[in-house]
Structures are given as structure tokens and as C-alpha cells.
């Protein structure tokens, strides 16, 4: 079980900075973002889970009916236990990743017809067209949708890695996977080596039995005497 609480002004200021640095569309669409922390109340149990697995955080797009009540459009959920020990660069990267999960829905662009008078609108019409850069709902709020990941990492984004390097959650996921793979490969190699030794032990007696028995030094004289005797009889 986890205990949840809202983020303070310092965290919200960091969110605004990341939005200004990397998420221009969210700023233009005036998307309001809230942050909630979770702290585990039991030892060895994660504060947050996503898809049944421990997670540093996840993003929720607030349904239109709840936007008025919560006064936010997007809610970021973060593991407060990890956040307390994270470095500033890691915190920045986590916020960047969670914001990358959200995309502002845009209207489909129509191809302009050549030599058509329709493309020469009034200044007022052109201004109205520019204002329709984002799709909005009946309440005038930007319509948001989840952004599809573009990396072969669960929920990973290439741009987040380009902006944050090794501090990006994607890299942390890859590092964890790499360590797990290294351990699994070592266990497999150790087991395979042990199996080879066991197979060698089983095969060893068969090899000895199949090999011709060498003449013991004590019997060499008797063997030579028998050969000399046979040669004498033949003569």
C-alpha cells in the first residue's frame, strides 16, 4: 500500500522548465500539469506499478469531465522514495520522459489547390486558421492523446535519450536489462560448463575400456619369449 501527496512548488517549477525547454506544443496549448508522489508504506514493496511492474512513474491524461474539478489536464505520478535520492539531472530526465508520453492532437492538414482563390483568405480567416493549430474540445481545452513509443524499450523515446543521455529512464531500463542478461548468461554458462564436466565423467570409463590395453613392463619378457618360441617352432 502507498501513501500519496501532491508535489510542492519546486517540483512544479521544474515541470514548467522542462516544458519550456523541450515541449513547446504543450506550452502553446496551455496544458496544465500536476504532479503526485507516492511513497510505499511497506518495506520491499514498490510505491508505484505500471503494467504490473515496479515503475519510477507514469502519466495520466485527465478526462475532460475531471479537468474542471482538478484544474489540470495531465497528471504525472512519481515514486517519492526514488525521487528523494535522485540527482537533479535524473529528476529532469524523468519529468522529460513523462511529458514525452503526451501529445497534443492536431488537425489534419489539407493540401492546397494550385491557382485556387480559396487559398487567398482574408487576414481574419488566416489568423483563425493559425489559431487552429491544435484541436480543442467543447470546453476549449486542447485535446490530448498518448504518444506512441519509438524505441524497443518499454515506453521508450529516442528524443528523451538524446536530450538527457545516461540520465534518461530509457538508459536506466537498458542498464538494468543488461545487468540481468549478464547474470542470466553467466548462470547459463556455469550450468553448461558443469553439464560438460558431468558428461565427461560419464564418458571417461567408456573411453578407457574401448582403448587397447597397454603391455605392462613386467609382462614384456614373457611376451617376447612366447614370440621367440613361436618363431622357433615355425623354423
TASUL-V301137 format. One record per residue. RES is the residue in one small letter. SS is DSSP state (H for helix, E for strand, L for the rest). Layout:
# TASUL-V301137
res=RES ss=SS
res=RES ss=SS
This chain:
# TASUL-V301137
res=x ss=L
res=x ss=E
res=x ss=E
res=x ss=E
res=x ss=E
res=x ss=E
res=x ss=L
res=x ss=L
res=x ss=H
res=x ss=H
res=x ss=H
res=x ss=H
res=x ss=H
res=x ss=H
res=x ss=H
res=x ss=H
res=x ss=H
res=x ss=H
res=x ss=H
res=x ss=H
res=x ss=H
res=x ss=H
res=x ss=L
res=x ss=H
res=x ss=H
res=x ss=H
res=x ss=H
res=x ss=H
res=x ss=L
res=x ss=L
res=x ss=L
res=x ss=L
res=x ss=E
res=x ss=E
res=x ss=E
res=x ss=E
res=x ss=E
res=x ss=E
res=x ss=E
res=x ss=E
res=x ss=L
res=x ss=L
res=x ss=L
res=x ss=L
res=x ss=L
res=x ss=L
res=x ss=L
res=x ss=L
res=x ss=E
res=x ss=E
res=x ss=L
res=x ss=L
res=x ss=E
res=x ss=E
res=x ss=L
res=x ss=L
res=x ss=E
res=x ss=E
res=x ss=E
res=x ss=E
res=x ss=E
res=x ss=L
res=x ss=L
res=x ss=H
res=x ss=H
res=x ss=H
res=x ss=H
res=x ss=H
res=x ss=H
res=x ss=H
res=x ss=L
res=x ss=L
res=x ss=L
res=x ss=E
res=x ss=E
res=x ss=E
res=x ss=E
res=x ss=E
res=x ss=E
res=x ss=H
res=x ss=H
res=x ss=H
res=x ss=H
res=x ss=L
res=x ss=L
res=x ss=L
res=x ss=L
res=x ss=H
res=x ss=H
res=x ss=H
res=x ss=H
res=x ss=H
res=x ss=H
res=x ss=H
res=x ss=H
res=x ss=H
res=x ss=H
res=x ss=H
res=x ss=H
res=x ss=H
res=x ss=L
res=x ss=E
res=x ss=E
res=x ss=E
res=x ss=L
res=x ss=L
res=x ss=L
res=x ss=L
res=x ss=L
res=x ss=L
res=x ss=L
res=x ss=L
res=x ss=L
res=x ss=L
res=x ss=L
res=x ss=L
res=x ss=H
res=x ss=H
res=x ss=H
res=x ss=L
res=x ss=L
res=x ss=L
res=x ss=H
res=x ss=H
res=x ss=H
res=x ss=H
res=x ss=H
res=x ss=H
res=x ss=H
res=x ss=H
res=x ss=H
res=x ss=L
res=x ss=L
res=x ss=L
res=x ss=L
res=x ss=E
res=x ss=L
res=x ss=L
res=x ss=L
res=x ss=L
res=x ss=L
res=x ss=E
res=x ss=L
res=x ss=E
res=x ss=E
res=x ss=E
res=x ss=L
res=x ss=L
res=x ss=L
res=x ss=L
res=x ss=L
res=x ss=L
res=x ss=L
res=x ss=L
res=x ss=L
res=x ss=L
res=x ss=L
res=x ss=H
res=x ss=H
res=x ss=H
res=x ss=H
res=x ss=H
res=x ss=H
res=x ss=H
res=x ss=H
res=x ss=H
res=x ss=H
res=x ss=L
res=x ss=H
res=x ss=H
res=x ss=H
res=x ss=H
res=x ss=H
res=x ss=H
res=x ss=H
res=x ss=H
res=x ss=H
res=x ss=H
res=x ss=H
res=x ss=H
res=x ss=H
res=x ss=H
res=x ss=H
res=x ss=H
res=x ss=H
res=x ss=H
res=x ss=H
res=x ss=H
res=x ss=H
res=x ss=H
res=x ss=H
res=x ss=H
res=x ss=H
res=x ss=H
res=x ss=H
res=x ss=H
res=x ss=H
res=x ss=H
res=x ss=H
res=x ss=H
res=x ss=H
res=x ss=H
res=x ss=H
res=x ss=H
res=x ss=H
res=x ss=H
res=x ss=H
res=x ss=H
res=x ss=H
res=x ss=H
res=x ss=L
res=x ss=L
res=x ss=L
res=x ss=L
res=x ss=L
res=x ss=L
res=x ss=H
res=x ss=H
res=x ss=H
res=x ss=H
res=x ss=H
res=x ss=H
res=x ss=H
res=x ss=H
res=x ss=H
res=x ss=H
res=x ss=H
res=x ss=H
res=x ss=H
res=x ss=H
res=x ss=H
res=x ss=H
res=x ss=H
res=x ss=H
res=x ss=L
